[in-house]
Amino acid sequence: MKTCWLNKQNNKNLIVFFAGWSFDSQPFCDFCSGENCDILMAYDYNSMEIPQELIDLQGYANKTLIGWSMGVFVAYQNRKLFGDFDCKIAINGTVTPVDDNFGIPVKIFELTLKHAETGLRGKFYKNVFQTQEEFEKYQLHPVLRSIENRVAELESLYAQIKQLSNEEYEKFYDCAIVCESDKIIPPANQKASHDKNNIPVISLPYGHCPFYRFSKWDEIIELCR
């Protein structure tokens, strides 16, 4: 696991953001931070070793966790780090990310994994975004990680998901955002997972990566208050 600061100005408020599979900080470099939030991003889950930056988070008055896509699962696996956070938000992801009823159906995921290199070079990112305009905005600052690194990450994630398939899940997230035009994780499965775990759901008419629909992170947090 890697981390980087999207914004670090010794503010009193903190957002920890767990990104989805295959992403890095590049697509978020122009996403406004607001004026009062430090933002620490976690990504690249080839290794699940916890960076020290995720441990040394004392001194903030308000702390918010945002997990997106596969980041919802990874943040949950490290939930002991975030027990004192004020708000924990899941966006277009579940704690069981590969599941016929509560995540990506197994056969679809395994096909994605089998053809991951082709998908990353082709239509995967087009499917992540709802509109051509959003995809073109992404192309201004695309992911810089190698294709091989991103494929290996998906293999690593799947190995951990299968290892934890019999785990009993507990309520962790305070709020979930589910986008109705998500082409990556079926919205109905997301809602079923959150309903099972008694997590309030906010539905939005966006795609799998809705961040370009907001001008700053605070707008996402306000939805869940």
Secondary structure as UniProt FT lines:
FT   STRAND          2..7
FT   STRAND          13..18
FT   TURN            21..22
FT   HELIX           26..28
FT   TURN            29..30
FT   STRAND          37..43
FT   TURN            45..46
FT   HELIX           52..54
FT   TURN            58..59
FT   STRAND          62..68
FT   HELIX           70..77
FT   HELIX           79..82
FT   TURN            83..84
FT   STRAND          87..91
FT   TURN            100..102
FT   HELIX           106..114
FT   HELIX           116..121
FT   TURN            122..123
FT   HELIX           124..128
FT   HELIX           132..140
FT   HELIX           147..163
FT   TURN            164..166
FT   STRAND          175..179
FT   TURN            180..181
FT   HELIX           187..196
FT   TURN            197..198
FT   STRAND          201..204
FT   HELIX           211..213
FT   HELIX           217..223
//
